[in-house]
């Protein structure tokens, strides 16, 4: 009775321990899983290139001001103090001669001046618009950086998913090879198989283990690469999801329409054209007169040891205006305008080139996308057939109706089918990511 009670207590203890271990394992696994959304969030917060592009945008925003465009007046405070010690000799009109050693003199001038360009041929307004466009250009560059990095995160993440699937496939084939080796040893023990069959089974098992280790190494290195993109410690370990979901409802016409509106590279070329047009406006402004207003309040004081006036002081307000007009500058104005017009023409060509390139890339990527969708269906069927074939082959091998070569062929066909199916899903996902990146429609 006592032994039974002890046994029951022991069983309960083991059960509780197993439950606790299972709970901890589940908790650890839950903590280790990194979703693609989490990875994107981390990249947006940590990635260095995104941080640099964000700071560059802050610079562009700071540059957008009326003062930077030249619309506001400039006030300048000045102070000038001059002192001198000289040996002086003066001969006056009446013949009187005055000599003085170490004659001291000093003058002090200080005041505040205001200059304001009130008209410059509308150059300041074109400059202000150009600063606004440069901020938009910084926005487009930041958007391009973000989209590119999100694409990198997606591609690397789903590469990890594919490699994880391949690891599972290789692990399953090791299990099968172990079963085969066990069967071969049993058959050899009872005299139904030769030693050669056991050795072949052992070699194939070792080959599968080598493939597994190589795949595991690649999987670990890709994890490090993803951590690098996420700008975090390379040693941080994590798991990824075990499935690849492909959006199979993309339409080329819709993607093309989105790309024309929000592709950041095309948007950049359009903004560059606007900047070139505003640059031409600023150059043309030199054909108009420039009018500046100025005013100042100054104070001056001077002392001299020798002379008719030994001390003087003045203070007061000065004001006026200045107008200037470029009459002839060696035809530099015509040359500058001509160059600016050529730059505008180049901007137009760049837009047409980018638009054509964008449409070509979309068309090619969409055709690849359709092909990969078909391959997913085909490779899924192939995997199911290969799995069924392997199951039948294992049964036949157990009863000794097929050779080891036929068993190995069925085994390799199955693992290759699983790898091809996983790769087809990954390639389709890459096509989806590429299409959404070109359309500027990748989610973040």
DRENDO-1510 file (C-alpha; in Angstrom, 1 decimal, always signed):
<recs>
REC; n; res; u; v; w
REC; 1; UNK; +0.0; +0.0; +0.0 .
REC; 2; UNK; +2.9; +2.3; +0.9 .
REC; 3; UNK; +4.7; +1.5; -2.3 .
REC; 4; UNK; +1.5; +2.2; -4.3 .
REC; 5; UNK; +1.2; +5.6; -2.6 .
REC; 6; UNK; +4.8; +6.4; -3.3 .
REC; 7; UNK; +4.3; +5.3; -6.9 .
REC; 8; UNK; +1.3; +7.5; -7.2 .
REC; 9; UNK; +3.1; +10.5; -5.7 .
REC; 10; UNK; +6.1; +9.9; -8.0 .
REC; 11; UNK; +3.7; +9.7; -11.1 .
REC; 12; UNK; +2.1; +12.9; -10.1 .
REC; 13; UNK; +5.5; +14.6; -9.7 .
REC; 14; UNK; +6.6; +13.4; -13.1 .
REC; 15; UNK; +3.3; +14.5; -14.7 .
REC; 16; UNK; +3.6; +18.0; -13.1 .
REC; 17; UNK; +7.2; +18.2; -14.2 .
REC; 18; UNK; +6.3; +17.3; -17.8 .
REC; 19; UNK; +3.5; +19.8; -17.8 .
REC; 20; UNK; +5.9; +22.5; -16.5 .
REC; 21; UNK; +8.6; +21.6; -19.1 .
REC; 22; UNK; +6.0; +21.6; -21.8 .
REC; 23; UNK; +4.6; +25.0; -20.7 .
REC; 24; UNK; +8.1; +26.5; -20.6 .
REC; 25; UNK; +9.0; +25.0; -24.0 .
REC; 26; UNK; +5.8; +26.5; -25.5 .
REC; 27; UNK; +6.5; +29.8; -23.9 .
REC; 28; UNK; +10.1; +29.9; -25.2 .
REC; 29; UNK; +9.0; +28.9; -28.6 .
REC; 30; UNK; +6.3; +31.6; -28.6 .
REC; 31; UNK; +8.9; +34.2; -27.6 .
REC; 32; UNK; +11.3; +33.1; -30.3 .
REC; 33; UNK; +8.8; +33.3; -33.3 .
REC; 34; UNK; +9.4; +36.4; -35.4 .
REC; 35; UNK; +6.6; +37.4; -37.8 .
REC; 36; UNK; +7.3; +39.3; -41.0 .
REC; 37; UNK; +5.3; +42.3; -39.6 .
REC; 38; UNK; +7.5; +42.3; -36.5 .
REC; 39; UNK; +10.6; +42.2; -38.7 .
REC; 40; UNK; +9.4; +45.1; -40.8 .
REC; 41; UNK; +8.6; +47.1; -37.6 .
REC; 42; UNK; +12.1; +46.5; -36.2 .
REC; 43; UNK; +13.7; +47.5; -39.5 .
REC; 44; UNK; +11.7; +50.7; -39.7 .
REC; 45; UNK; +12.9; +51.6; -36.2 .
REC; 46; UNK; +16.5; +50.4; -36.4 .
REC; 47; UNK; +17.8; +50.3; -40.0 .
REC; 48; UNK; +20.7; +52.7; -40.5 .
REC; 49; UNK; +19.9; +53.6; -44.1 .
REC; 50; UNK; +16.4; +54.5; -43.1 .
REC; 51; UNK; +17.7; +56.7; -40.2 .
REC; 52; UNK; +20.1; +58.5; -42.5 .
REC; 53; UNK; +17.4; +59.1; -45.1 .
REC; 54; UNK; +15.1; +60.4; -42.3 .
REC; 55; UNK; +17.7; +62.8; -41.1 .
REC; 56; UNK; +18.3; +64.0; -44.7 .
REC; 57; UNK; +14.6; +64.7; -44.9 .
REC; 58; UNK; +14.8; +66.7; -41.7 .
REC; 59; UNK; +17.6; +68.8; -43.3 .
REC; 60; UNK; +15.4; +69.4; -46.4 .
REC; 61; UNK; +12.5; +70.5; -44.2 .
REC; 62; UNK; +14.7; +72.9; -42.2 .
REC; 63; UNK; +15.8; +74.5; -45.5 .
REC; 64; UNK; +12.2; +75.3; -46.5 .
REC; 65; UNK; +12.0; +78.9; -45.1 .
REC; 66; UNK; +11.3; +82.4; -46.4 .
REC; 67; UNK; +14.7; +83.5; -45.1 .
REC; 68; UNK; +16.5; +80.8; -47.0 .
REC; 69; UNK; +14.6; +81.9; -50.1 .
REC; 70; UNK; +15.8; +85.5; -49.6 .
REC; 71; UNK; +12.4; +87.0; -48.9 .
REC; 72; UNK; +13.3; +88.4; -45.4 .
REC; 73; UNK; +15.5; +91.5; -44.6 .
REC; 74; UNK; +18.9; +91.1; -43.0 .
REC; 75; UNK; +19.9; +93.1; -40.0 .
REC; 76; UNK; +23.6; +93.5; -39.1 .
REC; 77; UNK; +25.1; +95.1; -36.1 .
REC; 78; UNK; +28.7; +96.4; -36.5 .
REC; 79; UNK; +31.3; +98.0; -34.3 .
REC; 80; UNK; +34.7; +99.3; -35.4 .
REC; 81; UNK; +37.3; +100.7; -33.0 .
REC; 82; UNK; +40.5; +102.1; -34.5 .
REC; 83; UNK; +43.4; +103.4; -32.4 .
REC; 84; UNK; +46.8; +104.9; -33.4 .
REC; 85; UNK; +50.0; +106.3; -31.8 .
REC; 86; UNK; +52.1; +108.4; -34.3 .
REC; 87; UNK; +54.8; +111.0; -34.5 .
REC; 88; UNK; +53.1; +114.0; -36.1 .
REC; 89; UNK; +54.3; +117.2; -37.7 .
REC; 90; UNK; +51.9; +119.8; -39.0 .
REC; 91; UNK; +52.7; +123.1; -40.9 .
REC; 92; UNK; +49.8; +125.4; -41.0 .
REC; 93; UNK; +49.0; +128.1; -43.6 .
REC; 94; UNK; +50.4; +130.8; -41.4 .
REC; 95; UNK; +53.8; +129.0; -41.2 .
REC; 96; UNK; +53.3; +127.7; -37.7 .
REC; 97; UNK; +54.8; +124.3; -37.3 .
REC; 98; UNK; +53.5; +121.8; -34.7 .
REC; 99; UNK; +55.3; +118.7; -33.7 .
REC; 100; UNK; +54.1; +115.9; -31.3 .
REC; 101; UNK; +55.6; +112.6; -30.3 .
REC; 102; UNK; +53.3; +109.7; -29.4 .
REC; 103; UNK; +50.2; +111.5; -30.7 .
REC; 104; UNK; +47.2; +109.4; -29.9 .
REC; 105; UNK; +44.1; +109.1; -32.1 .
REC; 106; UNK; +41.1; +106.8; -31.9 .
REC; 107; UNK; +37.7; +106.4; -33.7 .
REC; 108; UNK; +34.7; +104.4; -32.6 .
REC; 109; UNK; +31.8; +103.5; -35.0 .
REC; 110; UNK; +28.9; +101.3; -34.2 .
REC; 111; UNK; +25.3; +100.8; -35.3 .
REC; 112; UNK; +22.7; +98.6; -36.7 .
REC; 113; UNK; +22.0; +98.3; -40.5 .
REC; 114; UNK; +19.0; +96.8; -42.3 .
REC; 115; UNK; +19.1; +95.5; -45.9 .
REC; 116; UNK; +16.1; +94.2; -47.7 .
REC; 117; UNK; +15.8; +93.0; -51.3 .
REC; 118; UNK; +12.2; +93.9; -52.2 .
REC; 119; UNK; +12.4; +92.9; -55.9 .
REC; 120; UNK; +14.8; +90.5; -57.7 .
REC; 121; UNK; +12.8; +89.5; -60.7 .
REC; 122; UNK; +10.7; +87.0; -58.7 .
REC; 123; UNK; +13.8; +84.9; -58.1 .
REC; 124; UNK; +13.0; +84.6; -54.4 .
REC; 125; UNK; +9.6; +83.1; -55.1 .
REC; 126; UNK; +11.0; +80.5; -57.5 .
REC; 127; UNK; +13.7; +79.7; -54.9 .
REC; 128; UNK; +11.0; +79.1; -52.3 .
REC; 129; UNK; +9.1; +76.8; -54.6 .
REC; 130; UNK; +12.4; +75.0; -55.4 .
REC; 131; UNK; +13.0; +74.4; -51.6 .
REC; 132; UNK; +9.5; +72.9; -51.4 .
REC; 133; UNK; +10.2; +70.6; -54.3 .
REC; 134; UNK; +13.6; +69.6; -52.7 .
REC; 135; UNK; +11.6; +68.6; -49.6 .
REC; 136; UNK; +9.3; +66.5; -51.7 .
REC; 137; UNK; +12.4; +64.9; -53.3 .
REC; 138; UNK; +13.7; +64.0; -49.8 .
REC; 139; UNK; +10.3; +62.5; -49.1 .
REC; 140; UNK; +10.5; +60.4; -52.3 .
REC; 141; UNK; +14.1; +59.3; -51.4 .
REC; 142; UNK; +13.0; +58.3; -47.9 .
REC; 143; UNK; +10.0; +56.4; -49.3 .
REC; 144; UNK; +12.4; +54.6; -51.8 .
REC; 145; UNK; +14.7; +53.7; -49.0 .
REC; 146; UNK; +11.9; +52.3; -46.8 .
REC; 147; UNK; +10.3; +50.3; -49.7 .
REC; 148; UNK; +13.7; +48.9; -50.6 .
REC; 149; UNK; +14.5; +47.8; -47.1 .
REC; 150; UNK; +11.0; +46.4; -46.6 .
REC; 151; UNK; +11.5; +44.3; -49.7 .
REC; 152; UNK; +14.9; +43.2; -48.4 .
REC; 153; UNK; +13.3; +42.2; -45.1 .
REC; 154; UNK; +10.5; +40.3; -46.9 .
REC; 155; UNK; +12.8; +38.5; -49.3 .
REC; 156; UNK; +15.2; +37.5; -46.5 .
REC; 157; UNK; +12.4; +36.5; -44.1 .
REC; 158; UNK; +10.7; +34.2; -46.7 .
REC; 159; UNK; +14.1; +32.8; -47.7 .
REC; 160; UNK; +14.4; +31.7; -44.1 .
REC; 161; UNK; +10.9; +30.2; -44.2 .
REC; 162; UNK; +11.9; +28.2; -47.3 .
REC; 163; UNK; +15.2; +27.1; -45.7 .
REC; 164; UNK; +13.3; +26.1; -42.6 .
REC; 165; UNK; +11.0; +24.0; -44.7 .
REC; 166; UNK; +13.9; +22.4; -46.4 .
REC; 167; UNK; +15.5; +21.6; -43.0 .
REC; 168; UNK; +12.3; +19.8; -42.0 .
REC; 169; UNK; +12.3; +17.9; -45.3 .
REC; 170; UNK; +16.0; +16.9; -44.8 .
REC; 171; UNK; +15.2; +15.9; -41.2 .
REC; 172; UNK; +12.4; +13.7; -42.4 .
REC; 173; UNK; +14.6; +12.0; -44.9 .
REC; 174; UNK; +17.2; +11.3; -42.2 .
REC; 175; UNK; +14.4; +9.6; -40.2 .
REC; 176; UNK; +13.6; +7.5; -43.3 .
REC; 177; UNK; +17.3; +6.7; -43.8 .
REC; 178; UNK; +17.6; +5.6; -40.2 .
REC; 179; UNK; +14.6; +3.3; -40.7 .
REC; 180; UNK; +16.2; +1.9; -43.8 .
REC; 181; UNK; +19.5; +1.3; -41.9 .
REC; 182; UNK; +17.7; -0.5; -39.1 .
REC; 183; UNK; +15.8; -2.7; -41.6 .
REC; 184; UNK; +19.1; -3.4; -43.4 .
REC; 185; UNK; +20.8; -4.4; -40.2 .
REC; 186; UNK; +17.9; -6.7; -39.2 .
REC; 187; UNK; +17.8; -8.3; -42.6 .
REC; 188; UNK; +21.6; -8.8; -42.4 .
REC; 189; UNK; +21.2; -10.4; -38.9 .
REC; 190; UNK; +18.7; -12.9; -40.1 .
REC; 191; UNK; +20.7; -13.6; -43.2 .
REC; 192; UNK; +18.3; -12.0; -45.8 .
REC; 193; UNK; +20.7; -9.2; -46.8 .
REC; 194; UNK; +24.4; -8.8; -47.4 .
REC; 195; UNK; +26.8; -6.5; -45.5 .
REC; 196; UNK; +26.9; -4.3; -48.7 .
REC; 197; UNK; +23.3; -3.4; -48.2 .
REC; 198; UNK; +24.0; -2.2; -44.6 .
REC; 199; UNK; +27.0; -0.2; -45.8 .
REC; 200; UNK; +25.1; +1.5; -48.6 .
REC; 201; UNK; +22.3; +2.4; -46.1 .
REC; 202; UNK; +24.9; +3.8; -43.7 .
REC; 203; UNK; +26.6; +5.9; -46.6 .
REC; 204; UNK; +23.2; +7.3; -47.7 .
REC; 205; UNK; +22.4; +8.2; -44.1 .
REC; 206; UNK; +25.7; +10.0; -43.7 .
REC; 207; UNK; +25.1; +11.8; -47.0 .
REC; 208; UNK; +21.7; +13.0; -45.7 .
REC; 209; UNK; +23.3; +14.2; -42.5 .
REC; 210; UNK; +25.9; +16.2; -44.5 .
REC; 211; UNK; +23.1; +17.8; -46.5 .
REC; 212; UNK; +21.2; +18.6; -43.4 .
REC; 213; UNK; +24.3; +20.2; -41.8 .
REC; 214; UNK; +25.0; +22.3; -44.9 .
REC; 215; UNK; +21.4; +23.5; -45.0 .
REC; 216; UNK; +21.5; +24.3; -41.3 .
REC; 217; UNK; +24.7; +26.4; -41.8 .
REC; 218; UNK; +22.9; +28.3; -44.6 .
REC; 219; UNK; +19.9; +28.8; -42.4 .
REC; 220; UNK; +22.0; +30.2; -39.6 .
REC; 221; UNK; +23.9; +32.5; -41.9 .
REC; 222; UNK; +20.7; +33.9; -43.3 .
REC; 223; UNK; +19.4; +34.6; -39.8 .
REC; 224; UNK; +22.5; +36.6; -39.2 .
REC; 225; UNK; +21.9; +38.5; -42.5 .
REC; 226; UNK; +18.3; +39.3; -41.4 .
REC; 227; UNK; +19.6; +40.5; -38.1 .
REC; 228; UNK; +22.0; +42.8; -39.9 .
REC; 229; UNK; +19.1; +44.2; -42.0 .
REC; 230; UNK; +17.2; +44.8; -38.8 .
REC; 231; UNK; +20.2; +46.5; -37.3 .
REC; 232; UNK; +20.4; +44.3; -34.2 .
REC; 233; UNK; +22.8; +41.9; -32.7 .
REC; 234; UNK; +23.9; +39.1; -35.0 .
REC; 235; UNK; +23.6; +36.5; -32.2 .
REC; 236; UNK; +19.9; +37.1; -31.5 .
REC; 237; UNK; +18.1; +33.8; -32.2 .
REC; 238; UNK; +14.6; +33.5; -33.4 .
REC; 239; UNK; +12.2; +31.3; -35.4 .
REC; 240; UNK; +10.1; +32.3; -38.4 .
REC; 241; UNK; +6.7; +31.2; -39.5 .
REC; 242; UNK; +6.5; +27.8; -41.3 .
REC; 243; UNK; +4.3; +28.8; -44.2 .
REC; 244; UNK; +4.6; +31.1; -47.2 .
REC; 245; UNK; +1.3; +32.8; -48.2 .
REC; 246; UNK; +1.3; +34.2; -51.8 .
REC; 247; UNK; -1.1; +36.8; -53.0 .
REC; 248; UNK; -2.4; +35.2; -56.1 .
REC; 249; UNK; -4.9; +38.0; -57.0 .
REC; 250; UNK; -2.5; +40.7; -58.4 .
REC; 251; UNK; -3.6; +42.4; -61.7 .
REC; 252; UNK; -1.1; +43.9; -64.1 .
REC; 253; UNK; -3.4; +46.9; -65.1 .
REC; 254; UNK; -3.9; +47.8; -61.4 .
REC; 255; UNK; -0.2; +47.6; -60.6 .
REC; 256; UNK; +0.7; +49.7; -63.6 .
REC; 257; UNK; -1.8; +52.4; -62.6 .
REC; 258; UNK; -0.4; +52.4; -59.1 .
REC; 259; UNK; +3.2; +52.6; -60.3 .
REC; 260; UNK; +2.4; +55.6; -62.5 .
REC; 261; UNK; +1.1; +57.4; -59.3 .
REC; 262; UNK; +3.4; +56.3; -56.5 .
REC; 263; UNK; +6.6; +54.6; -57.8 .
REC; 264; UNK; +9.3; +56.5; -55.9 .
REC; 265; UNK; +11.8; +56.4; -58.7 .
REC; 266; UNK; +9.4; +57.8; -61.2 .
REC; 267; UNK; +8.3; +60.3; -58.7 .
REC; 268; UNK; +11.9; +61.4; -58.2 .
REC; 269; UNK; +12.3; +62.1; -61.9 .
REC; 270; UNK; +9.1; +64.1; -62.0 .
REC; 271; UNK; +10.3; +66.2; -59.1 .
REC; 272; UNK; +13.7; +66.7; -60.7 .
REC; 273; UNK; +12.0; +68.1; -63.8 .
REC; 274; UNK; +10.1; +70.6; -61.6 .
REC; 275; UNK; +13.3; +71.6; -59.9 .
REC; 276; UNK; +15.0; +72.2; -63.2 .
REC; 277; UNK; +12.0; +74.4; -64.4 .
REC; 278; UNK; +12.3; +76.5; -61.2 .
REC; 279; UNK; +16.1; +76.8; -61.7 .
REC; 280; UNK; +15.4; +78.3; -65.1 .
REC; 281; UNK; +13.0; +80.8; -63.5 .
REC; 282; UNK; +15.7; +81.9; -61.1 .
REC; 283; UNK; +18.2; +82.4; -63.9 .
REC; 284; UNK; +15.7; +84.4; -66.0 .
REC; 285; UNK; +15.2; +86.7; -63.0 .
REC; 286; UNK; +18.6; +88.2; -63.7 .
REC; 287; UNK; +17.0; +90.0; -66.7 .
REC; 288; UNK; +14.9; +92.2; -64.3 .
REC; 289; UNK; +16.3; +94.9; -62.1 .
REC; 290; UNK; +17.1; +94.3; -58.5 .
REC; 291; UNK; +15.9; +96.8; -55.9 .
REC; 292; UNK; +17.2; +96.8; -52.4 .
REC; 293; UNK; +16.2; +99.1; -49.4 .
REC; 294; UNK; +18.7; +99.9; -46.7 .
REC; 295; UNK; +18.6; +101.8; -43.5 .
REC; 296; UNK; +21.0; +102.1; -40.5 .
REC; 297; UNK; +21.4; +103.9; -37.3 .
REC; 298; UNK; +25.0; +104.7; -36.5 .
REC; 299; UNK; +27.1; +106.3; -33.8 .
REC; 300; UNK; +30.6; +107.6; -34.4 .
REC; 301; UNK; +33.2; +109.2; -32.1 .
REC; 302; UNK; +36.8; +110.2; -32.8 .
REC; 303; UNK; +39.6; +111.8; -30.8 .
REC; 304; UNK; +42.9; +113.3; -32.0 .
REC; 305; UNK; +45.8; +114.7; -30.0 .
REC; 306; UNK; +46.7; +117.1; -32.8 .
REC; 307; UNK; +44.7; +119.0; -35.4 .
REC; 308; UNK; +42.0; +121.5; -35.8 .
REC; 309; UNK; +39.4; +119.1; -34.4 .
REC; 310; UNK; +40.5; +117.1; -31.4 .
REC; 311; UNK; +37.1; +115.5; -30.7 .
REC; 312; UNK; +34.0; +114.8; -32.8 .
REC; 313; UNK; +30.9; +112.6; -32.4 .
REC; 314; UNK; +27.8; +111.9; -34.6 .
REC; 315; UNK; +24.7; +109.7; -34.4 .
REC; 316; UNK; +21.7; +109.4; -36.7 .
REC; 317; UNK; +19.6; +107.5; -39.2 .
REC; 318; UNK; +20.7; +106.7; -42.7 .
REC; 319; UNK; +18.3; +105.3; -45.3 .
REC; 320; UNK; +18.0; +104.9; -49.0 .
REC; 321; UNK; +17.7; +102.3; -51.8 .
REC; 322; UNK; +19.8; +100.8; -54.5 .
REC; 323; UNK; +18.7; +99.5; -57.9 .
REC; 324; UNK; +20.8; +97.5; -60.4 .
REC; 325; UNK; +20.2; +96.0; -63.8 .
REC; 326; UNK; +22.4; +93.6; -65.7 .
REC; 327; UNK; +23.0; +95.4; -69.0 .
REC; 328; UNK; +25.7; +93.1; -70.5 .
REC; 329; UNK; +27.6; +90.2; -68.9 .
REC; 330; UNK; +29.4; +88.8; -71.9 .
REC; 331; UNK; +26.4; +86.7; -73.0 .
REC; 332; UNK; +26.5; +84.7; -69.7 .
REC; 333; UNK; +22.8; +85.2; -69.2 .
REC; 334; UNK; +21.9; +83.6; -72.6 .
REC; 335; UNK; +24.3; +80.7; -72.0 .
REC; 336; UNK; +22.9; +80.0; -68.5 .
REC; 337; UNK; +19.3; +80.0; -69.8 .
REC; 338; UNK; +20.3; +77.7; -72.7 .
REC; 339; UNK; +21.9; +75.2; -70.3 .
REC; 340; UNK; +18.9; +75.3; -67.9 .
REC; 341; UNK; +16.6; +74.6; -70.8 .
REC; 342; UNK; +18.7; +71.6; -71.9 .
REC; 343; UNK; +18.6; +70.3; -68.3 .
REC; 344; UNK; +14.8; +70.5; -68.4 .
REC; 345; UNK; +14.8; +68.5; -71.6 .
REC; 346; UNK; +17.1; +65.9; -70.0 .
REC; 347; UNK; +14.6; +65.7; -67.1 .
REC; 348; UNK; +11.8; +65.0; -69.6 .
REC; 349; UNK; +13.8; +62.3; -71.2 .
REC; 350; UNK; +14.6; +60.8; -67.8 .
REC; 351; UNK; +10.9; +60.6; -67.0 .
REC; 352; UNK; +10.1; +58.9; -70.3 .
REC; 353; UNK; +13.0; +56.5; -69.8 .
REC; 354; UNK; +12.0; +55.7; -66.2 .
REC; 355; UNK; +8.4; +55.2; -67.2 .
REC; 356; UNK; +9.4; +52.8; -70.0 .
REC; 357; UNK; +11.8; +50.9; -67.7 .
REC; 358; UNK; +9.1; +50.7; -65.1 .
REC; 359; UNK; +6.5; +49.3; -67.5 .
REC; 360; UNK; +9.0; +46.7; -68.8 .
REC; 361; UNK; +10.0; +45.6; -65.3 .
REC; 362; UNK; +6.4; +45.3; -64.3 .
REC; 363; UNK; +5.5; +43.2; -67.4 .
REC; 364; UNK; +8.5; +40.9; -67.0 .
REC; 365; UNK; +7.9; +40.5; -63.2 .
REC; 366; UNK; +4.2; +39.8; -63.7 .
REC; 367; UNK; +4.9; +37.1; -66.3 .
REC; 368; UNK; +7.3; +35.5; -63.8 .
REC; 369; UNK; +4.7; +35.8; -61.1 .
REC; 370; UNK; +2.1; +34.0; -63.3 .
REC; 371; UNK; +4.6; +31.2; -64.1 .
REC; 372; UNK; +5.5; +30.8; -60.4 .
REC; 373; UNK; +1.8; +30.5; -59.5 .
REC; 374; UNK; +1.4; +27.7; -62.0 .
REC; 375; UNK; +4.6; +26.0; -60.6 .
REC; 376; UNK; +3.2; +26.1; -57.1 .
REC; 377; UNK; +0.2; +24.0; -58.2 .
REC; 378; UNK; +2.3; +21.6; -60.2 .
REC; 379; UNK; +5.0; +21.1; -57.5 .
REC; 380; UNK; +2.3; +20.6; -54.9 .
REC; 381; UNK; +0.9; +17.7; -56.9 .
REC; 382; UNK; +4.3; +16.4; -57.5 .
REC; 383; UNK; +5.0; +16.4; -53.8 .
REC; 384; UNK; +1.8; +14.5; -53.1 .
REC; 385; UNK; +2.7; +11.9; -55.8 .
REC; 386; UNK; +6.2; +11.5; -54.5 .
REC; 387; UNK; +5.0; +11.1; -50.9 .
REC; 388; UNK; +2.6; +8.4; -52.0 .
REC; 389; UNK; +5.3; +6.7; -54.0 .
REC; 390; UNK; +7.7; +6.8; -51.1 .
REC; 391; UNK; +5.1; +5.3; -48.8 .
REC; 392; UNK; +4.5; +2.4; -51.2 .
REC; 393; UNK; +8.3; +2.0; -51.6 .
REC; 394; UNK; +8.9; +1.8; -47.9 .
REC; 395; UNK; +6.3; -1.0; -47.5 .
REC; 396; UNK; +7.8; -2.9; -50.4 .
REC; 397; UNK; +11.3; -2.5; -49.0 .
REC; 398; UNK; +10.2; -3.9; -45.7 .
REC; 399; UNK; +9.1; -7.1; -47.3 .
REC; 400; UNK; +12.1; -7.2; -49.6 .
REC; 401; UNK; +10.4; -6.9; -53.0 .
REC; 402; UNK; +12.5; -3.9; -54.2 .
REC; 403; UNK; +16.2; -3.1; -54.3 .
REC; 404; UNK; +18.0; -0.5; -52.2 .
REC; 405; UNK; +18.6; +1.6; -55.3 .
REC; 406; UNK; +14.8; +1.8; -56.0 .
REC; 407; UNK; +14.3; +2.7; -52.4 .
REC; 408; UNK; +16.9; +5.5; -52.5 .
REC; 409; UNK; +15.5; +6.8; -55.8 .
REC; 410; UNK; +12.0; +7.1; -54.3 .
REC; 411; UNK; +13.4; +8.7; -51.2 .
REC; 412; UNK; +15.4; +11.3; -53.2 .
REC; 413; UNK; +12.4; +12.0; -55.5 .
REC; 414; UNK; +10.4; +12.8; -52.4 .
REC; 415; UNK; +12.9; +15.1; -50.8 .
REC; 416; UNK; +13.5; +16.8; -54.2 .
REC; 417; UNK; +9.8; +17.3; -54.7 .
REC; 418; UNK; +9.4; +18.9; -51.3 .
REC; 419; UNK; +12.4; +21.2; -52.0 .
REC; 420; UNK; +11.0; +22.2; -55.4 .
REC; 421; UNK; +7.5; +22.9; -53.9 .
REC; 422; UNK; +9.1; +25.1; -51.2 .
REC; 423; UNK; +11.2; +26.8; -53.8 .
REC; 424; UNK; +8.2; +27.4; -56.0 .
REC; 425; UNK; +6.4; +29.1; -53.2 .
REC; 426; UNK; +9.4; +31.2; -52.4 .
REC; 427; UNK; +10.0; +32.3; -56.0 .
REC; 428; UNK; +6.3; +33.2; -56.3 .
REC; 429; UNK; +6.6; +35.3; -53.1 .
REC; 430; UNK; +9.7; +37.0; -54.5 .
REC; 431; UNK; +7.7; +37.9; -57.6 .
REC; 432; UNK; +4.8; +39.3; -55.5 .
REC; 433; UNK; +7.3; +41.4; -53.5 .
REC; 434; UNK; +9.0; +42.7; -56.6 .
REC; 435; UNK; +5.6; +43.7; -58.2 .
REC; 436; UNK; +4.5; +45.5; -55.1 .
REC; 437; UNK; +7.8; +47.3; -54.8 .
REC; 438; UNK; +7.6; +48.5; -58.4 .
REC; 439; UNK; +4.0; +49.7; -57.8 .
REC; 440; UNK; +5.1; +51.5; -54.6 .
REC; 441; UNK; +2.4; +49.5; -52.9 .
REC; 442; UNK; +4.3; +47.3; -50.5 .
REC; 443; UNK; +2.8; +47.5; -47.1 .
REC; 444; UNK; +4.6; +48.9; -44.0 .
</recs>
